[in-house]
Amino acid sequence: MSCTSCLTTLEKQSDVPVNKNSQFHFTNGGIYLVFQEYEVSYYAAGNPVVKIPSSVYR
């Protein structure tokens, strides 16, 4: 689902623009936020994915 070379380190909460239209899904390992092209990066990056590990909210 995600490309290791495409992962980006986020420095602050405002780097992740979450709103009512944001796509996400839950797994045993955490929550994945899926962004559309151009929403947070350039088109060639595809659909950037941000993983929030379950250790953050458990």
ChimeraX attribute file (.defattr): number of C-alpha atoms within 10 A of each C-alpha:
attribute: neighborCount
match mode: 1-to-1
recipient: residues
	/A:1	5
	/A:2	13
	/A:3	11
	/A:4	7
	/A:5	7
	/A:6	11
	/A:7	13
	/A:8	10
	/A:9	7
	/A:10	10
	/A:11	8
	/A:12	7
	/A:13	8
	/A:14	8
	/A:15	10
	/A:16	14
	/A:17	11
	/A:18	14
	/A:19	7
	/A:20	5
	/A:21	7
	/A:22	11
	/A:23	13
	/A:24	14
	/A:25	10
	/A:26	12
	/A:27	9
	/A:28	7
	/A:29	11
	/A:30	16
	/A:31	16
	/A:32	16
	/A:33	19
	/A:34	18
	/A:35	21
	/A:36	16
	/A:37	14
	/A:38	13
	/A:39	13
	/A:40	15
	/A:41	13
	/A:42	12
	/A:43	12
	/A:44	8
	/A:45	15
	/A:46	15
	/A:47	21
	/A:48	21
	/A:49	20
	/A:50	18
	/A:51	16
	/A:52	14
	/A:53	14
	/A:54	13
	/A:55	8
	/A:56	7
	/A:57	8
	/A:58	6
